[in-house]
Every structure is written in C-alpha cells, then in structure tokens.
Amino acid sequence: MSQEGQVIKHLVEQMKALNADNAHTQLQNIEQTQGLTVVISIYDNLKPAHEVLDELYEWAEENNEEVKELIEQLEQDMSWNAETD
C-alpha cells in the first residue's frame, strides 16, 4: 500500500475508533516550500468543509459584504503557518 494509502487507512481507523464523522491531517511547508500545504480530509455523510465554505462565500457575495470580506481575510492570513525555532 502506498504511503498516502496508509495515511488514509490510519485516519479512517482513528475516525471509527473515536466514533467521529470527520478526520483531517495537514502537512505544512511541503518540499521545504513555505506556504505549501497539503490537507487530507475524510467525511462520513457530511459535505466537505471546503464545499460548505464555497457556498457560504457565494451567499455572502450577494447578501453580506462583511462576511465575504472576513472569509477573504481569513483565507489570506498565513500567520498559522509561521516558522518556529
């Protein structure tokens, strides 16, 4: 089994053990590239979060400029990925 397949299998096992409806793993700064991020997500009978966010953004474009701008600010904020010593 590939390394990716093993990661996914492990996530599914953890999700089942915790009786959770979703699980995620995130790898940051891939290939020593600051800001390059990989996310693997597994959902059990839930719409994936990125699709929910896309729908919220589309709604906000027509109904709430403040929410739209907040989504854009959060999307651009990379402070969570700052290098630590």
Biopython code that builds the backbone (N, CA, C, O; Angstrom):
import numpy as np
from Bio.PDB.StructureBuilder import StructureBuilder

atoms = [
    (1, "MET", "N", (0.850, -1.184, 0.000)),
    (1, "MET", "CA", (0.000, 0.000, 0.000)),
    (1, "MET", "C", (0.890, 1.240, 0.000)),
    (1, "MET", "O", (1.918, 1.278, 0.677)),
    (2, "SER", "N", (0.493, 2.236, -0.753)),
    (2, "SER", "CA", (1.269, 3.475, -0.826)),
    (2, "SER", "C", (1.268, 4.193, 0.520)),
    (2, "SER", "O", (0.434, 3.923, 1.384)),
    (3, "GLN", "N", (2.209, 5.102, 0.679)),
    (3, "GLN", "CA", (2.283, 5.892, 1.909)),
    (3, "GLN", "C", (0.998, 6.697, 2.098)),
    (3, "GLN", "O", (0.491, 6.807, 3.215)),
    (4, "GLU", "N", (0.472, 7.257, 1.012)),
    (4, "GLU", "CA", (-0.771, 8.015, 1.092)),
    (4, "GLU", "C", (-1.927, 7.114, 1.518)),
    (4, "GLU", "O", (-2.764, 7.501, 2.334)),
    (5, "GLY", "N", (-1.959, 5.915, 0.957)),
    (5, "GLY", "CA", (-2.996, 4.952, 1.311)),
    (5, "GLY", "C", (-2.936, 4.570, 2.777)),
    (5, "GLY", "O", (-3.972, 4.404, 3.421)),
    (6, "GLN", "N", (-1.725, 4.429, 3.312)),
    (6, "GLN", "CA", (-1.562, 4.107, 4.726)),
    (6, "GLN", "C", (-2.060, 5.244, 5.611)),
    (6, "GLN", "O", (-2.685, 5.001, 6.643)),
    (7, "VAL", "N", (-1.785, 6.485, 5.210)),
    (7, "VAL", "CA", (-2.262, 7.645, 5.971)),
    (7, "VAL", "C", (-3.784, 7.657, 5.991)),
    (7, "VAL", "O", (-4.395, 7.869, 7.039)),
    (8, "ILE", "N", (-4.393, 7.429, 4.835)),
    (8, "ILE", "CA", (-5.855, 7.434, 4.753)),
    (8, "ILE", "C", (-6.440, 6.302, 5.585)),
    (8, "ILE", "O", (-7.411, 6.507, 6.313)),
    (9, "LYS", "N", (-5.861, 5.113, 5.486)),
    (9, "LYS", "CA", (-6.344, 3.973, 6.277)),
    (9, "LYS", "C", (-6.258, 4.285, 7.765)),
    (9, "LYS", "O", (-7.191, 3.992, 8.512)),
    (10, "HIS", "N", (-5.158, 4.871, 8.198)),
    (10, "HIS", "CA", (-4.982, 5.234, 9.607)),
    (10, "HIS", "C", (-6.032, 6.263, 10.039)),
    (10, "HIS", "O", (-6.597, 6.152, 11.127)),
    (11, "LEU", "N", (-6.293, 7.255, 9.197)),
    (11, "LEU", "CA", (-7.309, 8.262, 9.527)),
    (11, "LEU", "C", (-8.691, 7.633, 9.674)),
    (11, "LEU", "O", (-9.433, 7.964, 10.599)),
    (12, "VAL", "N", (-9.033, 6.730, 8.763)),
    (12, "VAL", "CA", (-10.332, 6.057, 8.842)),
    (12, "VAL", "C", (-10.421, 5.238, 10.126)),
    (12, "VAL", "O", (-11.456, 5.251, 10.793)),
    (13, "GLU", "N", (-9.357, 4.530, 10.480)),
    (13, "GLU", "CA", (-9.345, 3.744, 11.716)),
    (13, "GLU", "C", (-9.530, 4.643, 12.935)),
    (13, "GLU", "O", (-10.297, 4.314, 13.839)),
    (14, "GLN", "N", (-8.828, 5.777, 12.962)),
    (14, "GLN", "CA", (-8.975, 6.723, 14.077)),
    (14, "GLN", "C", (-10.396, 7.272, 14.141)),
    (14, "GLN", "O", (-10.984, 7.378, 15.218)),
    (15, "MET", "N", (-10.931, 7.614, 12.994)),
    (15, "MET", "CA", (-12.275, 8.166, 12.933)),
    (15, "MET", "C", (-13.287, 7.168, 13.499)),
    (15, "MET", "O", (-14.162, 7.537, 14.282)),
    (16, "LYS", "N", (-13.160, 5.917, 13.100)),
    (16, "LYS", "CA", (-14.069, 4.880, 13.596)),
    (16, "LYS", "C", (-13.890, 4.661, 15.092)),
    (16, "LYS", "O", (-14.872, 4.526, 15.823)),
    (17, "ALA", "N", (-12.638, 4.625, 15.552)),
    (17, "ALA", "CA", (-12.369, 4.404, 16.978)),
    (17, "ALA", "C", (-12.955, 5.519, 17.840)),
    (17, "ALA", "O", (-13.396, 5.279, 18.964)),
    (18, "LEU", "N", (-12.956, 6.730, 17.310)),
    (18, "LEU", "CA", (-13.474, 7.884, 18.055)),
    (18, "LEU", "C", (-14.952, 8.137, 17.779)),
    (18, "LEU", "O", (-15.546, 9.061, 18.335)),
    (19, "ASN", "N", (-15.543, 7.306, 16.913)),
    (19, "ASN", "CA", (-16.931, 7.497, 16.505)),
    (19, "ASN", "C", (-17.143, 8.914, 15.969)),
    (19, "ASN", "O", (-18.149, 9.559, 16.260)),
    (20, "ALA", "N", (-16.179, 9.379, 15.186)),
    (20, "ALA", "CA", (-16.218, 10.735, 14.631)),
    (20, "ALA", "C", (-16.807, 10.712, 13.225)),
    (20, "ALA", "O", (-16.793, 9.681, 12.552)),
    (21, "ASP", "N", (-17.322, 11.854, 12.791)),
    (21, "ASP", "CA", (-17.871, 11.937, 11.444)),
    (21, "ASP", "C", (-16.912, 12.595, 10.452)),
    (21, "ASP", "O", (-17.237, 12.760, 9.276)),
    (22, "ASN", "N", (-15.712, 12.974, 10.946)),
    (22, "ASN", "CA", (-14.701, 13.518, 10.040)),
    (22, "ASN", "C", (-13.326, 13.411, 10.676)),
    (22, "ASN", "O", (-13.184, 13.316, 11.895)),
    (23, "ALA", "N", (-12.316, 13.428, 9.810)),
    (23, "ALA", "CA", (-10.924, 13.385, 10.273)),
    (23, "ALA", "C", (-10.065, 14.121, 9.255)),
    (23, "ALA", "O", (-10.371, 14.142, 8.063)),
    (24, "HIS", "N", (-8.990, 14.721, 9.741)),
    (24, "HIS", "CA", (-8.124, 15.515, 8.873)),
    (24, "HIS", "C", (-6.666, 15.336, 9.291)),
    (24, "HIS", "O", (-6.358, 15.109, 10.461)),
    (25, "THR", "N", (-5.798, 15.442, 8.322)),
    (25, "THR", "CA", (-4.375, 15.561, 8.604)),
    (25, "THR", "C", (-3.836, 16.653, 7.695)),
    (25, "THR", "O", (-4.302, 16.835, 6.570)),
    (26, "GLN", "N", (-2.857, 17.366, 8.196)),
    (26, "GLN", "CA", (-2.319, 18.515, 7.464)),
    (26, "GLN", "C", (-0.803, 18.481, 7.509)),
    (26, "GLN", "O", (-0.203, 18.292, 8.567)),
    (27, "LEU", "N", (-0.197, 18.666, 6.359)),
    (27, "LEU", "CA", (1.255, 18.736, 6.240)),
    (27, "LEU", "C", (1.600, 20.120, 5.724)),
    (27, "LEU", "O", (1.059, 20.570, 4.713)),
    (28, "GLN", "N", (2.494, 20.788, 6.417)),
    (28, "GLN", "CA", (2.833, 22.164, 6.083)),
    (28, "GLN", "C", (4.223, 22.264, 5.479)),
    (28, "GLN", "O", (5.099, 21.445, 5.756)),
    (29, "ASN", "N", (4.407, 23.276, 4.656)),
    (29, "ASN", "CA", (5.700, 23.598, 4.059)),
    (29, "ASN", "C", (6.301, 22.397, 3.323)),
    (29, "ASN", "O", (7.449, 22.016, 3.549)),
    (30, "ILE", "N", (5.496, 21.820, 2.446)),
    (30, "ILE", "CA", (5.880, 20.649, 1.670)),
    (30, "ILE", "C", (7.057, 20.995, 0.763)),
    (30, "ILE", "O", (7.127, 22.090, 0.205)),
    (31, "GLU", "N", (7.978, 20.045, 0.626)),
    (31, "GLU", "CA", (9.167, 20.237, -0.216)),
    (31, "GLU", "C", (9.933, 21.497, 0.181)),
    (31, "GLU", "O", (10.470, 22.203, -0.673)),
    (32, "GLN", "N", (9.976, 21.769, 1.477)),
    (32, "GLN", "CA", (10.670, 22.948, 2.013)),
    (32, "GLN", "C", (10.178, 24.246, 1.368)),
    (32, "GLN", "O", (10.943, 25.198, 1.212)),
    (33, "THR", "N", (8.909, 24.274, 0.999)),
    (33, "THR", "CA", (8.322, 25.463, 0.384)),
    (33, "THR", "C", (7.372, 26.108, 1.380)),
    (33, "THR", "O", (6.285, 25.590, 1.633)),
    (34, "GLN", "N", (7.783, 27.246, 1.948)),
    (34, "GLN", "CA", (6.957, 27.969, 2.911)),
    (34, "GLN", "C", (5.605, 28.298, 2.281)),
    (34, "GLN", "O", (5.541, 28.894, 1.206)),
    (35, "GLY", "N", (4.549, 27.912, 2.947)),
    (35, "GLY", "CA", (3.206, 28.225, 2.474)),
    (35, "GLY", "C", (2.553, 27.128, 1.658)),
    (35, "GLY", "O", (1.363, 27.224, 1.359)),
    (36, "LEU", "N", (3.284, 26.090, 1.288)),
    (36, "LEU", "CA", (2.713, 24.985, 0.521)),
    (36, "LEU", "C", (2.159, 23.960, 1.508)),
    (36, "LEU", "O", (2.907, 23.374, 2.291)),
    (37, "THR", "N", (0.851, 23.751, 1.464)),
    (37, "THR", "CA", (0.166, 22.922, 2.450)),
    (37, "THR", "C", (-0.638, 21.826, 1.763)),
    (37, "THR", "O", (-1.263, 22.060, 0.728)),
    (38, "VAL", "N", (-0.618, 20.623, 2.346)),
    (38, "VAL", "CA", (-1.442, 19.509, 1.889)),
    (38, "VAL", "C", (-2.398, 19.156, 3.021)),
    (38, "VAL", "O", (-1.989, 19.035, 4.176)),
    (39, "VAL", "N", (-3.670, 18.991, 2.684)),
    (39, "VAL", "CA", (-4.667, 18.580, 3.668)),
    (39, "VAL", "C", (-5.380, 17.353, 3.118)),
    (39, "VAL", "O", (-5.819, 17.340, 1.968)),
    (40, "ILE", "N", (-5.490, 16.327, 3.949)),
    (40, "ILE", "CA", (-6.276, 15.147, 3.606)),
    (40, "ILE", "C", (-7.437, 15.113, 4.590)),
    (40, "ILE", "O", (-7.234, 15.119, 5.804)),
    (41, "SER", "N", (-8.647, 15.078, 4.058)),
    (41, "SER", "CA", (-9.846, 15.078, 4.895)),
    (41, "SER", "C", (-10.729, 13.902, 4.520)),
    (41, "SER", "O", (-10.830, 13.529, 3.351)),
    (42, "ILE", "N", (-11.364, 13.326, 5.527)),
    (42, "ILE", "CA", (-12.304, 12.234, 5.324)),
    (42, "ILE", "C", (-13.600, 12.623, 6.029)),
    (42, "ILE", "O", (-13.583, 13.032, 7.190)),
    (43, "TYR", "N", (-14.714, 12.493, 5.327)),
    (43, "TYR", "CA", (-16.021, 12.837, 5.877)),
    (43, "TYR", "C", (-16.943, 11.631, 5.764)),
    (43, "TYR", "O", (-16.935, 10.930, 4.753)),
    (44, "ASP", "N", (-17.730, 11.393, 6.793)),
    (44, "ASP", "CA", (-18.714, 10.320, 6.793)),
    (44, "ASP", "C", (-20.105, 10.951, 6.785)),
    (44, "ASP", "O", (-20.591, 11.424, 7.812)),
    (45, "ASN", "N", (-20.727, 10.952, 5.626)),
    (45, "ASN", "CA", (-22.069, 11.514, 5.454)),
    (45, "ASN", "C", (-22.150, 12.994, 5.802)),
    (45, "ASN", "O", (-23.161, 13.460, 6.328)),
    (46, "LEU", "N", (-21.089, 13.728, 5.509)),
    (46, "LEU", "CA", (-21.057, 15.180, 5.669)),
    (46, "LEU", "C", (-20.518, 15.801, 4.389)),
    (46, "LEU", "O", (-19.694, 15.206, 3.694)),
    (47, "LYS", "N", (-20.992, 16.998, 4.088)),
    (47, "LYS", "CA", (-20.434, 17.743, 2.958)),
    (47, "LYS", "C", (-19.059, 18.247, 3.373)),
    (47, "LYS", "O", (-18.915, 18.770, 4.478)),
    (48, "PRO", "N", (-18.050, 18.109, 2.530)),
    (48, "PRO", "CA", (-16.708, 18.589, 2.870)),
    (48, "PRO", "C", (-16.705, 20.084, 3.194)),
    (48, "PRO", "O", (-17.429, 20.870, 2.583)),
    (49, "ALA", "N", (-15.877, 20.454, 4.166)),
    (49, "ALA", "CA", (-15.836, 21.827, 4.671)),
    (49, "ALA", "C", (-15.538, 22.843, 3.575)),
    (49, "ALA", "O", (-16.100, 23.938, 3.588)),
    (50, "HIS", "N", (-14.667, 22.504, 2.626)),
    (50, "HIS", "CA", (-14.360, 23.478, 1.569)),
    (50, "HIS", "C", (-15.576, 23.749, 0.685)),
    (50, "HIS", "O", (-15.719, 24.849, 0.153)),
    (51, "GLU", "N", (-16.447, 22.764, 0.526)),
    (51, "GLU", "CA", (-17.665, 22.986, -0.248)),
    (51, "GLU", "C", (-18.654, 23.848, 0.529)),
    (51, "GLU", "O", (-19.324, 24.704, -0.049)),
    (52, "VAL", "N", (-18.745, 23.625, 1.837)),
    (52, "VAL", "CA", (-19.600, 24.461, 2.684)),
    (52, "VAL", "C", (-19.112, 25.905, 2.634)),
    (52, "VAL", "O", (-19.912, 26.831, 2.495)),
    (53, "LEU", "N", (-17.805, 26.096, 2.747)),
    (53, "LEU", "CA", (-17.241, 27.443, 2.708)),
    (53, "LEU", "C", (-17.489, 28.103, 1.352)),
    (53, "LEU", "O", (-17.798, 29.293, 1.293)),
    (54, "ASP", "N", (-17.357, 27.347, 0.268)),
    (54, "ASP", "CA", (-17.653, 27.896, -1.061)),
    (54, "ASP", "C", (-19.098, 28.389, -1.143)),
    (54, "ASP", "O", (-19.362, 29.462, -1.686)),
    (55, "GLU", "N", (-20.026, 27.609, -0.607)),
    (55, "GLU", "CA", (-21.436, 28.006, -0.627)),
    (55, "GLU", "C", (-21.666, 29.242, 0.239)),
    (55, "GLU", "O", (-22.413, 30.142, -0.143)),
    (56, "LEU", "N", (-21.024, 29.282, 1.402)),
    (56, "LEU", "CA", (-21.147, 30.451, 2.274)),
    (56, "LEU", "C", (-20.610, 31.694, 1.582)),
    (56, "LEU", "O", (-21.221, 32.761, 1.653)),
    (57, "TYR", "N", (-19.471, 31.563, 0.913)),
    (57, "TYR", "CA", (-18.874, 32.696, 0.210)),
    (57, "TYR", "C", (-19.804, 33.188, -0.902)),
    (57, "TYR", "O", (-20.005, 34.393, -1.056)),
    (58, "GLU", "N", (-20.367, 32.265, -1.670)),
    (58, "GLU", "CA", (-21.297, 32.654, -2.735)),
    (58, "GLU", "C", (-22.503, 33.388, -2.156)),
    (58, "GLU", "O", (-22.953, 34.384, -2.723)),
    (59, "TRP", "N", (-23.028, 32.904, -1.031)),
    (59, "TRP", "CA", (-24.146, 33.579, -0.378)),
    (59, "TRP", "C", (-23.724, 34.975, 0.071)),
    (59, "TRP", "O", (-24.453, 35.945, -0.138)),
    (60, "ALA", "N", (-22.547, 35.074, 0.686)),
    (60, "ALA", "CA", (-22.075, 36.355, 1.212)),
    (60, "ALA", "C", (-21.838, 37.371, 0.100)),
    (60, "ALA", "O", (-22.033, 38.568, 0.312)),
    (61, "GLU", "N", (-21.424, 36.919, -1.074)),
    (61, "GLU", "CA", (-21.219, 37.842, -2.198)),
    (61, "GLU", "C", (-22.481, 38.643, -2.495)),
    (61, "GLU", "O", (-22.405, 39.811, -2.874)),
    (62, "GLU", "N", (-23.631, 38.019, -2.324)),
    (62, "GLU", "CA", (-24.892, 38.685, -2.639)),
    (62, "GLU", "C", (-25.613, 39.227, -1.414)),
    (62, "GLU", "O", (-26.477, 40.093, -1.547)),
    (63, "ASN", "N", (-25.277, 38.735, -0.220)),
    (63, "ASN", "CA", (-26.089, 39.067, 0.943)),
    (63, "ASN", "C", (-25.363, 39.750, 2.093)),
    (63, "ASN", "O", (-26.004, 40.390, 2.927)),
    (64, "ASN", "N", (-24.042, 39.630, 2.157)),
    (64, "ASN", "CA", (-23.362, 40.182, 3.325)),
    (64, "ASN", "C", (-21.893, 40.444, 2.999)),
    (64, "ASN", "O", (-21.049, 39.557, 3.128)),
    (65, "GLU", "N", (-21.604, 41.658, 2.580)),
    (65, "GLU", "CA", (-20.247, 42.043, 2.194)),
    (65, "GLU", "C", (-19.260, 41.849, 3.348)),
    (65, "GLU", "O", (-18.107, 41.481, 3.122)),
    (66, "GLU", "N", (-19.708, 42.094, 4.578)),
    (66, "GLU", "CA", (-18.826, 41.957, 5.738)),
    (66, "GLU", "C", (-18.359, 40.507, 5.908)),
    (66, "GLU", "O", (-17.182, 40.255, 6.165)),
    (67, "VAL", "N", (-19.275, 39.571, 5.765)),
    (67, "VAL", "CA", (-18.917, 38.152, 5.866)),
    (67, "VAL", "C", (-17.982, 37.768, 4.722)),
    (67, "VAL", "O", (-17.013, 37.038, 4.934)),
    (68, "LYS", "N", (-18.260, 38.246, 3.527)),
    (68, "LYS", "CA", (-17.400, 37.978, 2.363)),
    (68, "LYS", "C", (-15.983, 38.463, 2.631)),
    (68, "LYS", "O", (-15.020, 37.736, 2.386)),
    (69, "GLU", "N", (-15.849, 39.683, 3.129)),
    (69, "GLU", "CA", (-14.525, 40.240, 3.411)),
    (69, "GLU", "C", (-13.819, 39.471, 4.525)),
    (69, "GLU", "O", (-12.604, 39.284, 4.473)),
    (70, "LEU", "N", (-14.568, 39.027, 5.528)),
    (70, "LEU", "CA", (-13.964, 38.246, 6.609)),
    (70, "LEU", "C", (-13.431, 36.916, 6.079)),
    (70, "LEU", "O", (-12.331, 36.500, 6.444)),
    (71, "ILE", "N", (-14.195, 36.255, 5.230)),
    (71, "ILE", "CA", (-13.728, 34.999, 4.627)),
    (71, "ILE", "C", (-12.437, 35.247, 3.858)),
    (71, "ILE", "O", (-11.488, 34.471, 3.973)),
    (72, "GLU", "N", (-12.395, 36.316, 3.080)),
    (72, "GLU", "CA", (-11.193, 36.642, 2.307)),
    (72, "GLU", "C", (-10.002, 36.926, 3.218)),
    (72, "GLU", "O", (-8.886, 36.498, 2.924)),
    (73, "GLN", "N", (-10.224, 37.642, 4.316)),
    (73, "GLN", "CA", (-9.139, 37.929, 5.263)),
    (73, "GLN", "C", (-8.614, 36.644, 5.893)),
    (73, "GLN", "O", (-7.403, 36.452, 6.003)),
    (74, "LEU", "N", (-9.520, 35.772, 6.304)),
    (74, "LEU", "CA", (-9.111, 34.507, 6.920)),
    (74, "LEU", "C", (-8.341, 33.638, 5.930)),
    (74, "LEU", "O", (-7.372, 32.974, 6.299)),
    (75, "GLU", "N", (-8.774, 33.647, 4.686)),
    (75, "GLU", "CA", (-8.114, 32.849, 3.649)),
    (75, "GLU", "C", (-6.686, 33.325, 3.397)),
    (75, "GLU", "O", (-5.799, 32.513, 3.135)),
    (76, "GLN", "N", (-6.462, 34.621, 3.473)),
    (76, "GLN", "CA", (-5.150, 35.210, 3.196)),
    (76, "GLN", "C", (-4.208, 35.180, 4.398)),
    (76, "GLN", "O", (-2.998, 35.335, 4.232)),
    (77, "ASP", "N", (-4.739, 34.984, 5.601)),
    (77, "ASP", "CA", (-3.931, 35.022, 6.825)),
    (77, "ASP", "C", (-3.103, 33.742, 6.951)),
    (77, "ASP", "O", (-3.639, 32.670, 7.233)),
    (78, "MET", "N", (-1.804, 33.866, 6.739)),
    (78, "MET", "CA", (-0.919, 32.703, 6.829)),
    (78, "MET", "C", (-0.137, 32.681, 8.141)),
    (78, "MET", "O", (0.842, 31.943, 8.257)),
    (79, "SER", "N", (-0.548, 33.472, 9.126)),
    (79, "SER", "CA", (0.186, 33.523, 10.393)),
    (79, "SER", "C", (0.208, 32.167, 11.097)),
    (79, "SER", "O", (1.134, 31.890, 11.859)),
    (80, "TRP", "N", (-0.786, 31.323, 10.859)),
    (80, "TRP", "CA", (-0.823, 29.994, 11.457)),
    (80, "TRP", "C", (0.335, 29.129, 10.970)),
    (80, "TRP", "O", (0.679, 28.134, 11.607)),
    (81, "ASN", "N", (0.929, 29.503, 9.855)),
    (81, "ASN", "CA", (1.976, 28.696, 9.240)),
    (81, "ASN", "C", (3.372, 29.299, 9.434)),
    (81, "ASN", "O", (4.317, 28.931, 8.737)),
    (82, "ALA", "N", (3.486, 30.215, 10.375)),
    (82, "ALA", "CA", (4.781, 30.866, 10.616)),
    (82, "ALA", "C", (5.796, 29.836, 11.098)),
    (82, "ALA", "O", (5.476, 28.943, 11.882)),
    (83, "GLU", "N", (7.008, 29.979, 10.616)),
    (83, "GLU", "CA", (8.073, 29.077, 11.055)),
    (83, "GLU", "C", (8.389, 29.339, 12.521)),
    (83, "GLU", "O", (8.394, 30.484, 12.973)),
    (84, "THR", "N", (8.653, 28.267, 13.252)),
    (84, "THR", "CA", (9.036, 28.395, 14.657)),
    (84, "THR", "C", (10.458, 27.893, 14.826)),
    (84, "THR", "O", (10.925, 27.039, 14.072)),
    (85, "ASP", "N", (11.131, 28.430, 15.818)),
    (85, "ASP", "CA", (12.517, 28.000, 16.096)),
    (85, "ASP", "C", (12.542, 26.738, 16.914)),
    (85, "ASP", "O", (13.617, 26.235, 17.239)),
]
sb = StructureBuilder()
sb.init_structure("model")
sb.init_model(0)
sb.init_chain("A")
sb.init_seg("    ")
for serial, (resi, resn, name, xyz) in enumerate(atoms, 1):
    if name == "N":
        sb.init_residue(resn, " ", resi, " ")
    sb.init_atom(name, np.array(xyz, "f"), 0.0, 1.0, " ", f" {name:<3s}", serial, name[0])
structure = sb.get_structure()
